Amino acid sequence: MSGRARVALVLVVVALALGPLFLTPVPPSEWVPELWGSSFGEPRGWALTLRELTPLLIGGVAVWLALRAGLFNIGAEGQMLVGACATGAVALAPAFPGQLVIAIAAGVLAGALWALPAGALRTFRGGHEVISCIMLNQLAFLLTGWLVKGPMKDPNAGGATTKMLDESLRWAPIAKFGRAELDWALPLGLALMVGLWYWRKHRVGGYELEAVGTNATAARFAGIPAEMVQFRAFAMSGGLAGLAGALLVVADQNRFYDGMTSGKGFDSLGVALLAGANPLALAPSALLFAALNAATTGMNQIGIPKGLSGLMLGGLILLFASASQRKDNAHE
């Protein structure tokens, strides 16, 4: 692409990102401070951003793992939702020893099992994982919706929600910064990210993953079981998405309700794509998405429709993604 074309592309993306905000009746003198304050500039902004960050980080790790195997796990939303529902079901059962650990493990297992059909169809029968995942997402929405409106519903609640978890099953915050709280879920997500980086760089399994993702045919000729590598990667991706959903229940909402993931699984796709080939870039990528999601919530409160702020979010993502791609091309 020529230099002039690049400049034109950047201008178009910037116009898509910020143009809608100038079409609203809210003057820039109001929405510009709100944009910053709702994400970083005020205690409430930090609270919203931290709340969004953890599921996006762990979800990004999940999708990134599948991407490196040459697979596109668009089913992270459904896997996250099923994982959250499974964790809620176990956590609301009569008390038993180790209930919290088993509840989280149930979420991981549910996410992995929900990913298996799409992974198996893709790796062993050649079925496209995107189509399979879209169908599984719809099944997840219907199944969890039925459960929380029926067997799992709190009879005293007006909406489709479960009872609140017992205090012993909630992750208490390890630090507070005004209204913002930090619990163990975020350090766990960072540890998973660093562990994935180490495994990819220093373990045979990580090498096989990269080889299969780069060229599955060449990997087979080298003696690598490409199908099994992809199948395991997709199952692990589903399990990590299930973990993100499980932590939404025990570390954030302390209950399960209909549609509680609210698009976080889909946002995780953007987190992983923006990070590119470097797993350590998942943290700043997730932070960007979390801050922009928090900002759209704040701007909605001053009269800017979510549709316009969502369009701004998409434009900014395109801008950052194009800048990241240009940097990667320069390194090559």
VORO-14518 format. One record per residue (C-alpha): residue number from 1; residue in three letters; y, z, x. Coordinates in pm, 1 decimal, decimal comma. Example, Ala and Ser with C-alpha at 12.3 -4.5 7.8 and 13.67 -1.06 7.14 Angstrom:
# VORO-14518
+-----+------+----------+----------+----------+
: pos : code :    north :       up :     east :
+-----+------+----------+----------+----------+
:   1 :  ALA :   -450,0 :    780,0 :   1230,0 :
:   2 :  SER :   -106,0 :    714,0 :   1367,0 :
+-----+------+----------+----------+----------+
This chain:
# VORO-14518
+-----+------+----------+----------+----------+
: pos : code :    north :       up :     east :
+-----+------+----------+----------+----------+
:   1 :  MET :      0,0 :      0,0 :      0,0 :
:   2 :  SER :    341,4 :    -95,2 :    136,4 :
:   3 :  GLY :    613,8 :    160,0 :    197,8 :
:   4 :  ARG :    822,0 :     26,5 :    -91,7 :
:   5 :  ALA :    526,5 :     52,7 :   -330,2 :
:   6 :  ARG :    461,6 :    410,1 :   -219,0 :
:   7 :  VAL :    821,7 :    506,7 :   -287,0 :
:   8 :  ALA :    804,0 :    346,0 :   -631,1 :
:   9 :  LEU :    480,1 :    529,6 :   -708,4 :
:  10 :  VAL :    629,0 :    863,9 :   -605,6 :
:  11 :  LEU :    936,4 :    802,4 :   -822,4 :
:  12 :  VAL :    717,9 :    717,7 :  -1122,8 :
:  13 :  VAL :    509,5 :   1032,0 :  -1077,2 :
:  14 :  VAL :    819,0 :   1250,6 :  -1036,8 :
:  15 :  ALA :    962,9 :   1095,3 :  -1352,5 :
:  16 :  LEU :    640,4 :   1172,5 :  -1539,0 :
:  17 :  ALA :    642,4 :   1526,0 :  -1403,5 :
:  18 :  LEU :   1001,0 :   1627,3 :  -1470,2 :
:  19 :  GLY :   1136,7 :   1364,9 :  -1708,6 :
:  20 :  PRO :    995,9 :   1521,2 :  -2027,7 :
:  21 :  LEU :   1179,7 :   1844,7 :  -1960,4 :
:  22 :  PHE :   1515,5 :   1666,3 :  -1974,6 :
:  23 :  LEU :   1425,6 :   1530,7 :  -2319,0 :
:  24 :  THR :   1404,1 :   1877,1 :  -2474,4 :
:  25 :  PRO :   1691,1 :   2060,5 :  -2645,4 :
:  26 :  VAL :   1648,8 :   2340,8 :  -2389,5 :
:  27 :  PRO :   1902,2 :   2292,6 :  -2107,0 :
:  28 :  PRO :   1782,5 :   2287,0 :  -1744,0 :
:  29 :  SER :   1982,1 :   2605,3 :  -1679,6 :
:  30 :  GLU :   1722,7 :   2782,4 :  -1896,3 :
:  31 :  TRP :   1393,6 :   2613,0 :  -1818,6 :
:  32 :  VAL :   1434,1 :   2592,1 :  -1439,2 :
:  33 :  PRO :   1456,0 :   2973,2 :  -1396,4 :
:  34 :  GLU :   1175,8 :   3010,5 :  -1652,8 :
:  35 :  LEU :    957,1 :   2767,4 :  -1458,2 :
:  36 :  TRP :    982,4 :   2989,0 :  -1148,8 :
:  37 :  GLY :    989,6 :   3323,1 :  -1324,7 :
:  38 :  SER :    682,5 :   3249,7 :  -1536,3 :
:  39 :  SER :    470,1 :   3183,0 :  -1230,0 :
:  40 :  PHE :    602,7 :   3377,3 :   -928,9 :
:  41 :  GLY :    957,9 :   3498,3 :   -974,3 :
:  42 :  GLU :    894,9 :   3795,7 :  -1202,1 :
:  43 :  PRO :    621,7 :   4061,1 :  -1240,6 :
:  44 :  ARG :    506,1 :   3902,3 :  -1564,5 :
:  45 :  GLY :    479,0 :   3570,8 :  -1380,2 :
:  46 :  TRP :    256,0 :   3718,8 :  -1112,9 :
:  47 :  ALA :     46,1 :   3883,8 :  -1382,8 :
:  48 :  LEU :     -8,5 :   3551,2 :  -1559,9 :
:  49 :  THR :    -77,1 :   3364,2 :  -1236,2 :
:  50 :  LEU :   -330,9 :   3616,5 :  -1105,6 :
:  51 :  ARG :   -502,3 :   3617,5 :  -1442,1 :
:  52 :  GLU :   -543,9 :   3240,4 :  -1426,6 :
:  53 :  LEU :   -634,1 :   3224,0 :  -1057,6 :
:  54 :  THR :   -983,9 :   3374,2 :  -1036,1 :
:  55 :  PRO :  -1169,6 :   3155,0 :  -1289,7 :
:  56 :  LEU :   -997,8 :   2845,4 :  -1150,8 :
:  57 :  LEU :  -1096,8 :   2935,5 :   -794,5 :
:  58 :  ILE :  -1462,1 :   3005,9 :   -874,2 :
:  59 :  GLY :  -1476,7 :   2709,4 :  -1110,8 :
:  60 :  GLY :  -1325,2 :   2493,9 :   -837,4 :
:  61 :  VAL :  -1593,0 :   2611,5 :   -593,4 :
:  62 :  ALA :  -1856,1 :   2515,3 :   -852,1 :
:  63 :  VAL :  -1723,9 :   2163,6 :   -909,3 :
:  64 :  TRP :  -1654,1 :   2107,6 :   -538,0 :
:  65 :  LEU :  -2017,0 :   2183,5 :   -452,0 :
:  66 :  ALA :  -2140,2 :   1915,8 :   -690,7 :
:  67 :  LEU :  -1880,9 :   1667,1 :   -566,4 :
:  68 :  ARG :  -2002,0 :   1700,7 :   -208,4 :
:  69 :  ALA :  -2349,5 :   1603,5 :   -329,4 :
:  70 :  GLY :  -2206,8 :   1290,7 :   -489,2 :
:  71 :  LEU :  -2213,8 :   1432,3 :   -843,8 :
:  72 :  PHE :  -1932,2 :   1491,5 :  -1091,4 :
:  73 :  ASN :  -1986,2 :   1813,6 :  -1283,7 :
:  74 :  ILE :  -1758,9 :   1758,0 :  -1580,5 :
:  75 :  GLY :  -1973,4 :   2011,9 :  -1765,8 :
:  76 :  ALA :  -1817,0 :   2313,4 :  -1594,4 :
:  77 :  GLU :  -1633,6 :   2401,9 :  -1916,3 :
:  78 :  GLY :  -1955,7 :   2430,2 :  -2113,8 :
:  79 :  GLN :  -2137,2 :   2611,3 :  -1833,3 :
:  80 :  MET :  -1851,8 :   2858,9 :  -1802,2 :
:  81 :  LEU :  -1850,3 :   2918,7 :  -2177,2 :
:  82 :  VAL :  -2227,5 :   2968,6 :  -2198,0 :
:  83 :  GLY :  -2215,7 :   3203,7 :  -1898,6 :
:  84 :  ALA :  -1944,3 :   3411,2 :  -2062,8 :
:  85 :  CYS :  -2142,1 :   3426,8 :  -2387,8 :
:  86 :  ALA :  -2462,7 :   3534,1 :  -2210,9 :
:  87 :  THR :  -2278,6 :   3804,7 :  -2018,6 :
:  88 :  GLY :  -2119,4 :   3930,8 :  -2338,8 :
:  89 :  ALA :  -2456,4 :   3941,5 :  -2515,9 :
:  90 :  VAL :  -2620,8 :   4149,0 :  -2241,7 :
:  91 :  ALA :  -2317,8 :   4374,3 :  -2196,5 :
:  92 :  LEU :  -2310,3 :   4454,0 :  -2569,2 :
:  93 :  ALA :  -2680,2 :   4545,0 :  -2583,1 :
:  94 :  PRO :  -2781,1 :   4914,8 :  -2593,5 :
:  95 :  ALA :  -2707,4 :   5079,1 :  -2259,0 :
:  96 :  PHE :  -2968,9 :   5056,2 :  -1983,3 :
:  97 :  PRO :  -2966,0 :   5106,5 :  -1602,9 :
:  98 :  GLY :  -2799,0 :   4828,2 :  -1405,4 :
:  99 :  GLN :  -2655,5 :   4671,0 :  -1718,8 :
: 100 :  LEU :  -2338,4 :   4538,3 :  -1554,4 :
: 101 :  VAL :  -2525,1 :   4363,0 :  -1272,4 :
: 102 :  ILE :  -2780,7 :   4216,7 :  -1511,6 :
: 103 :  ALA :  -2504,0 :   4101,9 :  -1747,1 :
: 104 :  ILE :  -2332,3 :   3911,0 :  -1465,9 :
: 105 :  ALA :  -2666,5 :   3770,4 :  -1348,1 :
: 106 :  ALA :  -2733,8 :   3654,1 :  -1704,2 :
: 107 :  GLY :  -2408,3 :   3460,1 :  -1698,1 :
: 108 :  VAL :  -2499,9 :   3293,2 :  -1368,4 :
: 109 :  LEU :  -2848,1 :   3207,7 :  -1494,8 :
: 110 :  ALA :  -2714,9 :   3071,9 :  -1824,6 :
: 111 :  GLY :  -2468,4 :   2844,9 :  -1644,2 :
: 112 :  ALA :  -2739,1 :   2714,9 :  -1410,4 :
: 113 :  LEU :  -2983,9 :   2651,5 :  -1694,7 :
: 114 :  TRP :  -2715,7 :   2472,9 :  -1896,1 :
: 115 :  ALA :  -2653,9 :   2240,5 :  -1600,5 :
: 116 :  LEU :  -3022,2 :   2162,5 :  -1540,8 :
: 117 :  PRO :  -3069,9 :   1890,5 :  -1806,3 :
: 118 :  ALA :  -2776,4 :   1686,5 :  -1675,5 :
: 119 :  GLY :  -2884,0 :   1742,4 :  -1315,2 :
: 120 :  ALA :  -3244,2 :   1646,6 :  -1385,8 :
: 121 :  LEU :  -3150,4 :   1334,3 :  -1581,0 :
: 122 :  ARG :  -2916,4 :   1223,8 :  -1302,0 :
: 123 :  THR :  -3139,9 :   1288,4 :  -1002,8 :
: 124 :  PHE :  -3482,5 :   1197,8 :  -1141,3 :
: 125 :  ARG :  -3413,1 :    944,4 :  -1417,7 :
: 126 :  GLY :  -3082,3 :    787,8 :  -1315,7 :
: 127 :  GLY :  -2890,8 :    904,3 :  -1623,1 :
: 128 :  HIS :  -2517,7 :    943,1 :  -1565,5 :
: 129 :  GLU :  -2425,3 :   1310,5 :  -1534,1 :
: 130 :  VAL :  -2081,9 :   1261,0 :  -1691,2 :
: 131 :  ILE :  -2230,7 :   1142,6 :  -2022,4 :
: 132 :  SER :  -2491,5 :   1419,7 :  -2020,0 :
: 133 :  CYS :  -2230,7 :   1684,0 :  -1940,0 :
: 134 :  ILE :  -1998,6 :   1568,7 :  -2218,2 :
: 135 :  MET :  -2280,5 :   1609,5 :  -2469,6 :
: 136 :  LEU :  -2380,4 :   1946,6 :  -2324,8 :
: 137 :  ASN :  -2018,5 :   2062,4 :  -2346,6 :
: 138 :  GLN :  -2015,6 :   1987,4 :  -2717,6 :
: 139 :  LEU :  -2343,3 :   2172,3 :  -2765,2 :
: 140 :  ALA :  -2200,6 :   2470,2 :  -2575,1 :
: 141 :  PHE :  -1892,9 :   2479,4 :  -2799,6 :
: 142 :  LEU :  -2109,4 :   2466,9 :  -3113,0 :
: 143 :  LEU :  -2369,8 :   2718,7 :  -2994,7 :
: 144 :  THR :  -2129,7 :   2982,3 :  -2865,5 :
: 145 :  GLY :  -1905,9 :   2934,4 :  -3169,0 :
: 146 :  TRP :  -2198,7 :   2996,1 :  -3402,4 :
: 147 :  LEU :  -2310,7 :   3303,8 :  -3207,7 :
: 148 :  VAL :  -1968,7 :   3468,9 :  -3200,4 :
: 149 :  LYS :  -1906,5 :   3390,7 :  -3566,2 :
: 150 :  GLY :  -2250,5 :   3521,0 :  -3661,5 :
: 151 :  PRO :  -2489,4 :   3751,4 :  -3472,0 :
: 152 :  MET :  -2241,2 :   3861,1 :  -3202,6 :
: 153 :  LYS :  -1932,1 :   3898,0 :  -3422,1 :
: 154 :  ASP :  -1753,5 :   4230,9 :  -3445,6 :
: 155 :  PRO :  -1772,1 :   4313,9 :  -3819,1 :
: 156 :  ASN :  -1439,5 :   4495,8 :  -3799,0 :
: 157 :  ALA :  -1253,3 :   4202,4 :  -3641,6 :
: 158 :  GLY :  -1077,8 :   3931,5 :  -3835,3 :
: 159 :  GLY :  -1142,8 :   3655,1 :  -3582,9 :
: 160 :  ALA :  -1449,8 :   3520,4 :  -3404,4 :
: 161 :  THR :  -1484,8 :   3788,2 :  -3136,7 :
: 162 :  THR :  -1730,9 :   4049,8 :  -3017,8 :
: 163 :  LYS :  -1669,2 :   4419,5 :  -2982,3 :
: 164 :  MET :  -1489,0 :   4540,6 :  -2671,8 :
: 165 :  LEU :  -1715,5 :   4630,4 :  -2379,9 :
: 166 :  ASP :  -1784,3 :   4990,1 :  -2294,1 :
: 167 :  GLU :  -1557,7 :   5128,7 :  -2022,0 :
: 168 :  SER :  -1853,4 :   5154,9 :  -1781,6 :
: 169 :  LEU :  -1902,7 :   4776,8 :  -1799,8 :
: 170 :  ARG :  -1545,3 :   4679,1 :  -1714,8 :
: 171 :  TRP :  -1424,7 :   4600,3 :  -1365,8 :
: 172 :  ALA :  -1136,1 :   4833,7 :  -1296,7 :
: 173 :  PRO :   -842,9 :   4688,7 :  -1096,9 :
: 174 :  ILE :   -837,7 :   4770,0 :   -726,2 :
: 175 :  ALA :   -459,8 :   4730,9 :   -700,3 :
: 176 :  LYS :   -159,7 :   4696,0 :   -927,4 :
: 177 :  PHE :    167,4 :   4517,6 :   -857,3 :
: 178 :  GLY :    388,7 :   4605,3 :  -1149,6 :
: 179 :  ARG :    230,3 :   4429,2 :  -1445,7 :
: 180 :  ALA :     -1,2 :   4228,3 :  -1220,9 :
: 181 :  GLU :   -350,7 :   4361,6 :  -1156,9 :
: 182 :  LEU :   -597,0 :   4267,1 :   -884,1 :
: 183 :  ASP :   -968,1 :   4330,4 :   -936,7 :
: 184 :  TRP :  -1279,3 :   4250,6 :   -735,0 :
: 185 :  ALA :  -1323,2 :   3910,9 :   -899,5 :
: 186 :  LEU :  -1058,0 :   3744,1 :   -682,0 :
: 187 :  PRO :  -1196,9 :   3874,2 :   -348,1 :
: 188 :  LEU :  -1539,9 :   3761,1 :   -467,7 :
: 189 :  GLY :  -1404,6 :   3412,5 :   -534,3 :
: 190 :  LEU :  -1243,8 :   3398,8 :   -189,3 :
: 191 :  ALA :  -1569,8 :   3516,6 :    -30,8 :
: 192 :  LEU :  -1760,9 :   3241,3 :   -211,6 :
: 193 :  MET :  -1511,1 :   2984,9 :    -85,5 :
: 194 :  VAL :  -1538,6 :   3100,4 :    276,6 :
: 195 :  GLY :  -1916,8 :   3127,7 :    248,1 :
: 196 :  LEU :  -1934,3 :   2771,1 :    120,1 :
: 197 :  TRP :  -1722,0 :   2653,5 :    412,4 :
: 198 :  TYR :  -1951,2 :   2831,4 :    662,8 :
: 199 :  TRP :  -2268,3 :   2703,7 :    496,3 :
: 200 :  ARG :  -2137,9 :   2348,3 :    498,1 :
: 201 :  LYS :  -2039,5 :   2364,0 :    865,3 :
: 202 :  HIS :  -2319,3 :   2568,8 :   1020,6 :
: 203 :  ARG :  -2634,8 :   2540,4 :    808,4 :
: 204 :  VAL :  -2893,0 :   2266,9 :    764,1 :
: 205 :  GLY :  -2851,0 :   2278,0 :    387,3 :
: 206 :  GLY :  -2480,3 :   2208,3 :    424,2 :
: 207 :  TYR :  -2548,4 :   1913,2 :    652,6 :
: 208 :  GLU :  -2801,4 :   1772,3 :    406,5 :
: 209 :  LEU :  -2551,7 :   1812,7 :    123,3 :
: 210 :  GLU :  -2286,5 :   1615,8 :    312,1 :
: 211 :  ALA :  -2535,0 :   1348,5 :    416,6 :
: 212 :  VAL :  -2659,3 :   1294,9 :     62,1 :
: 213 :  GLY :  -2307,8 :   1295,6 :    -79,8 :
: 214 :  THR :  -2190,4 :   1040,9 :    176,1 :
: 215 :  ASN :  -2485,7 :    802,4 :    147,8 :
: 216 :  ALA :  -2795,1 :    907,2 :    -43,6 :
: 217 :  THR :  -2993,0 :    599,5 :     63,6 :
: 218 :  ALA :  -2930,4 :    660,1 :    433,7 :
: 219 :  ALA :  -3016,0 :   1027,8 :    384,1 :
: 220 :  ARG :  -3355,0 :    931,4 :    236,9 :
: 221 :  PHE :  -3430,4 :    710,0 :    537,1 :
: 222 :  ALA :  -3344,3 :   1008,1 :    758,0 :
: 223 :  GLY :  -3609,1 :   1215,5 :    580,9 :
: 224 :  ILE :  -3376,0 :   1420,9 :    360,3 :
: 225 :  PRO :  -3507,4 :   1477,4 :      4,6 :
: 226 :  ALA :  -3191,1 :   1344,2 :   -158,6 :
: 227 :  GLU :  -3302,3 :   1400,1 :   -518,1 :
: 228 :  MET :  -3388,7 :   1765,9 :   -461,0 :
: 229 :  VAL :  -3065,7 :   1825,5 :   -268,2 :
: 230 :  GLN :  -2862,3 :   1686,5 :   -557,4 :
: 231 :  PHE :  -3066,8 :   1874,4 :   -816,4 :
: 232 :  ARG :  -3022,9 :   2207,1 :   -634,7 :
: 233 :  ALA :  -2652,0 :   2142,2 :   -583,2 :
: 234 :  PHE :  -2599,7 :   2071,9 :   -952,8 :
: 235 :  ALA :  -2792,4 :   2383,3 :  -1055,3 :
: 236 :  MET :  -2590,4 :   2593,3 :   -809,3 :
: 237 :  SER :  -2271,4 :   2437,2 :   -943,2 :
: 238 :  GLY :  -2368,3 :   2536,7 :  -1296,3 :
: 239 :  GLY :  -2453,7 :   2888,4 :  -1182,0 :
: 240 :  LEU :  -2114,7 :   2930,6 :  -1016,5 :
: 241 :  ALA :  -1939,6 :   2804,2 :  -1329,3 :
: 242 :  GLY :  -2144,3 :   3057,5 :  -1525,7 :
: 243 :  LEU :  -2027,6 :   3326,5 :  -1284,2 :
: 244 :  ALA :  -1666,1 :   3232,3 :  -1352,7 :
: 245 :  GLY :  -1733,9 :   3275,4 :  -1723,5 :
: 246 :  ALA :  -1912,9 :   3605,7 :  -1668,4 :
: 247 :  LEU :  -1616,4 :   3746,2 :  -1477,0 :
: 248 :  LEU :  -1383,2 :   3640,2 :  -1756,8 :
: 249 :  VAL :  -1576,2 :   3884,0 :  -1975,8 :
: 250 :  VAL :  -1620,6 :   4185,6 :  -1746,5 :
: 251 :  ALA :  -1306,1 :   4157,5 :  -1532,4 :
: 252 :  ASP :  -1046,5 :   4008,1 :  -1765,4 :
: 253 :  GLN :  -1096,5 :   4000,1 :  -2142,7 :
: 254 :  ASN :  -1364,3 :   4273,7 :  -2170,0 :
: 255 :  ARG :  -1514,5 :   4090,0 :  -2466,5 :
: 256 :  PHE :  -1627,2 :   3742,0 :  -2565,8 :
: 257 :  TYR :  -1450,1 :   3531,2 :  -2825,6 :
: 258 :  ASP :  -1469,7 :   3175,2 :  -2948,1 :
: 259 :  GLY :  -1330,8 :   2924,7 :  -2698,3 :
: 260 :  MET :  -1231,0 :   3191,7 :  -2447,5 :
: 261 :  THR :  -1249,5 :   2957,2 :  -2148,3 :
: 262 :  SER :   -962,1 :   2754,1 :  -2302,8 :
: 263 :  GLY :   -994,4 :   2455,7 :  -2070,2 :
: 264 :  LYS :  -1042,3 :   2645,2 :  -1743,3 :
: 265 :  GLY :  -1360,2 :   2452,4 :  -1670,6 :
: 266 :  PHE :  -1176,8 :   2122,5 :  -1708,5 :
: 267 :  ASP :   -890,7 :   2249,3 :  -1490,7 :
: 268 :  SER :  -1151,0 :   2334,7 :  -1226,8 :
: 269 :  LEU :  -1216,7 :   1961,8 :  -1191,4 :
: 270 :  GLY :   -856,8 :   1912,7 :  -1084,3 :
: 271 :  VAL :   -877,6 :   2209,8 :   -847,8 :
: 272 :  ALA :  -1179,1 :   2060,9 :   -671,2 :
: 273 :  LEU :  -1040,5 :   1707,3 :   -657,9 :
: 274 :  LEU :   -707,3 :   1826,8 :   -522,0 :
: 275 :  ALA :   -882,1 :   2028,7 :   -249,2 :
: 276 :  GLY :  -1047,0 :   1713,0 :   -117,0 :
: 277 :  ALA :  -1308,8 :   1751,1 :    154,5 :
: 278 :  ASN :  -1193,5 :   2093,7 :    273,7 :
: 279 :  PRO :  -1337,9 :   2388,5 :     76,9 :
: 280 :  LEU :  -1073,9 :   2622,7 :    220,4 :
: 281 :  ALA :   -813,0 :   2416,2 :     34,9 :
: 282 :  LEU :   -963,0 :   2537,0 :   -293,0 :
: 283 :  ALA :   -756,1 :   2857,6 :   -276,4 :
: 284 :  PRO :   -409,3 :   2694,7 :   -260,4 :
: 285 :  SER :   -523,0 :   2430,3 :   -508,2 :
: 286 :  ALA :   -636,3 :   2697,4 :   -756,5 :
: 287 :  LEU :   -312,8 :   2889,7 :   -698,4 :
: 288 :  LEU :   -109,6 :   2578,8 :   -780,8 :
: 289 :  PHE :   -300,1 :   2520,7 :  -1103,3 :
: 290 :  ALA :   -278,7 :   2888,3 :  -1197,0 :
: 291 :  ALA :     96,9 :   2896,8 :  -1137,7 :
: 292 :  LEU :    157,3 :   2579,2 :  -1336,4 :
: 293 :  ASN :    -60,2 :   2703,6 :  -1623,7 :
: 294 :  ALA :    133,7 :   3029,9 :  -1625,2 :
: 295 :  ALA :    461,4 :   2835,1 :  -1617,4 :
: 296 :  THR :    364,3 :   2624,8 :  -1920,1 :
: 297 :  THR :    293,6 :   2945,0 :  -2112,6 :
: 298 :  GLY :    634,0 :   3085,3 :  -2022,2 :
: 299 :  MET :    820,8 :   2765,6 :  -2103,5 :
: 300 :  ASN :    654,2 :   2748,7 :  -2442,8 :
: 301 :  GLN :    815,6 :   3083,3 :  -2520,3 :
: 302 :  ILE :   1164,9 :   2936,4 :  -2473,3 :
: 303 :  GLY :   1102,2 :   2642,8 :  -2703,4 :
: 304 :  ILE :    951,1 :   2375,0 :  -2479,9 :
: 305 :  PRO :    639,8 :   2235,4 :  -2655,1 :
: 306 :  LYS :    312,7 :   2273,1 :  -2470,1 :
: 307 :  GLY :    263,6 :   1898,6 :  -2492,6 :
: 308 :  LEU :    571,8 :   1829,5 :  -2280,2 :
: 309 :  SER :    499,9 :   2105,9 :  -2031,7 :
: 310 :  GLY :    139,9 :   1983,9 :  -2013,4 :
: 311 :  LEU :    265,3 :   1633,8 :  -1933,2 :
: 312 :  MET :    479,0 :   1785,5 :  -1659,9 :
: 313 :  LEU :    171,9 :   1966,3 :  -1526,2 :
: 314 :  GLY :    -23,9 :   1641,7 :  -1514,7 :
: 315 :  GLY :    257,6 :   1461,0 :  -1336,0 :
: 316 :  LEU :    289,1 :   1731,3 :  -1074,0 :
: 317 :  ILE :    -86,5 :   1724,4 :  -1017,5 :
: 318 :  LEU :    -67,7 :   1348,0 :   -961,1 :
: 319 :  LEU :    218,3 :   1400,9 :   -717,8 :
: 320 :  PHE :     33,2 :   1662,4 :   -513,1 :
: 321 :  ALA :   -291,4 :   1466,2 :   -526,9 :
: 322 :  SER :   -125,7 :   1147,2 :   -401,8 :
: 323 :  ALA :     39,2 :   1341,0 :   -119,8 :
: 324 :  SER :   -295,2 :   1495,6 :    -27,9 :
: 325 :  GLN :   -468,5 :   1155,2 :    -32,3 :
: 326 :  ARG :   -197,8 :   1005,4 :    187,8 :
: 327 :  LYS :   -244,5 :   1287,4 :    437,1 :
: 328 :  ASP :   -622,0 :   1234,4 :    440,7 :
: 329 :  ASN :   -575,5 :    860,3 :    497,3 :
: 330 :  ALA :   -336,3 :    930,3 :    784,1 :
: 331 :  HIS :   -595,9 :   1152,9 :    951,1 :
: 332 :  GLU :   -856,5 :    881,0 :    917,1 :
+-----+------+----------+----------+----------+
